[in-house]
């Protein structure tokens, strides 16, 4: 080993959170603290994809309902074998 090490820290940020974050690192090997600013920006492509999926879901539900109504109406009108 060369005497180096690493540390990993994970932060989960809610999708709707568009806040600003700062990572502050101090270590004996650094001349001064390392400060990294990070700003989570809203991703418009993600919102478009979510919107398209939602619209397709609603269309699927409506089409499924219409098909179900037609099939259930046909079953009532068909003659009974008994």
N, C-alpha and C positions, 0 to 999 in steps of 0.2 A: 504494500500500500504506500501511497505517496503522501499520506498525512492530511489529505483533503477529505471533506465530507460534504454532504448535501442534506437539505431538509425540504420537504414538500408540505405545503399548507394548501388546503382546498377550501374555497368559500362558495357556497351555493347561493345564488342570487335569484330571487323570483323574476320571472319573465317580464312582469309589468314594472319592475323596479328599474328606473333609469338614473340611479344616483351616481355620485362620484365616489371613488375609493382611492385610498392611498396605502401603498405598501412601504413600510419604514424598516430598514434593516441596519443594525449596528453590529459591527464585528471588529475585533482587534486588528484584523488584516486590512481593514478599510481606513483610508485617510480621513474620510468624513462619512456620515451616515448616507446610505443609499436610499433615496426616496423616489418611488415610481408612482405617478398618478395614472388612474385608469377610470375612464368614463364609459359606462354602458349606454349605448345608444339604441334606440328602438330600431328594429329591423323591419322595414316596410314589406320586404318580400315574404317574410314569415307571416305577417298579417294578411297578405294577399292569399297565401296558401291556406291559411286557416279559414278565411272567408270562402274560398272555392270549395273546400271540404264541407263546410257548413251548408252551403247552397246545395251541393250534390246530395248531402244527407237529407235535407228537406225534400228535394225532388224525389229521392228514393222512397221516402215515407209516403208522400202523396201518391206516387205511382203504385206502390204496394197496397195502399188503402183502396184505390180505384179498382185494381185487379181483384182484391178480396171482395169488394162489394159486388162486382160483376159476377164472380164465381159463386158467391153465396146467393145471388138473385137467380142464377141459372139452376141451382140445386133445388130451390123452392118451386120453380116452374116445371121441372122435369117430372114426368109421370112416375108414380111409384110402382115397383114391380109387385109388391105385396098385395 
